[in-house]
Amino acid sequence: MGEDTRTRVTILDDDKPGTLVFEEKKTMRHPVTERECQIVVNRENGTDGMAKVKFKTVKMAQGEQEAKPNVDFTPVQGELEFLHQESRKTISIPILEPENPDAEMDQIFGLKLYDAHPEAVKISKKDT
């Protein structure tokens, strides 16, 4: 047996828990006439094992541009749980009907991802 009868095999490390990212990479725009805003969170660069991440709506603007909780939208908080090999989850945020649709202007709120488990699970730098 000579050298040409052997080959080197590298077993790739593809068992990473991944990174959690918002599917929409830029600012998301949602029509006031649609009553539910759907925000997708993807699990990229690995889907090994279970992963969890907490989420909550947060204030992102001041003054007239601030979307007010329980006036403009229903605040939400909770936890997403990704099962082994699962890569996509959706968070629903109820958008409330404006009191005076003619007086409405663009209003802003945010959704924050935080406290991912297990520790090896990463959250994108754009976590809000």
Buried (B, 14 or more C-beta within 10 A) or exposed (E): EEEEEEEEEEEEEEEBBBBBBBBEEEEBEEEBEEEEBEBEBBBEEBBBBBBBBBBBBBEBEEEEEBBEBEEBBBBBEEEBEBEEEBBEBEBEBEBBEBEEEEEEEEBEBBBBBEEBBEEEBBBBEEBE
